[in-house]
Amino acid sequence: MTGPPPARPGIEREDEDDADVITQSLDEPELFAGLYDRHAPDIHRYAARRLGEGAADDITAETFLIAFRTRDRYDTAHRLARPWLYGIAANLIGKHRRTEVRALKALARTGHDPVAASWSDRSDDRLAVQAPLAGALASLSPGDRHVLLLVAWADLGYQEVADALRIPLGTVRSRLNRARRKVRESLSTDPAFASAEQELTPSWTK
């Protein structure tokens, strides 16, 4: 059965932040489960929007396996582990970039794809709008697409994206500006998007 991993009550300690959990897990590995319970559903949701539900299971599992194995190198100055985990997931998703681009192009061309459609509302009206958006996303470079979707779909701030991808903050800003411009240009010429612009224009293209 696919789907986001369920949280397990009682594992997470609410009085501790992520850095504390990671540090303590070096001596008590079972405590790392608290980090998984806290963040795995969000990582899974993000991976599913990028690659589909089936791949999201593998991406999520591998993200936390890598995180567990490398936790001794975690910079505890970062009290929240979200950027670190999204960075690991983004690297793994990057290995599937051909699958992602192929799915986005299929959705742009036909209005339906079993992988790309996983991140869109399945109503006919919204799929008609998501098709040009998928085409715009497919046209972006991998680096620009990572930055745009970490902001738009993972809700990371600019500095968090910089931390996640290990790139300068200025690079995040330039990639995001370029991606937004390209998406706006692509969508502005598509009648299907223009017809539903009032309802569905994504705020992150502004």
Secondary structure, DSSP 8 states (H G I E B T S, - for coil): --S-----TTSS-TTS-HHHHHHHHTT-GGGGHHHHHHHHHHHHHHHHHHH-HHHHHHHHHHHHHHHHHTGGG--TT----HHHHHHHHHHHHHTTHHHHHHHHHHHHHHS--TTGGGGS--SHHHHHHHHHHHHHHHTS-HHHHHHHHHHHTS---HHHHHHHHT--HHHHHHHHHHHHHHHHHHHHT-HHHHTTHHHH--GGG-
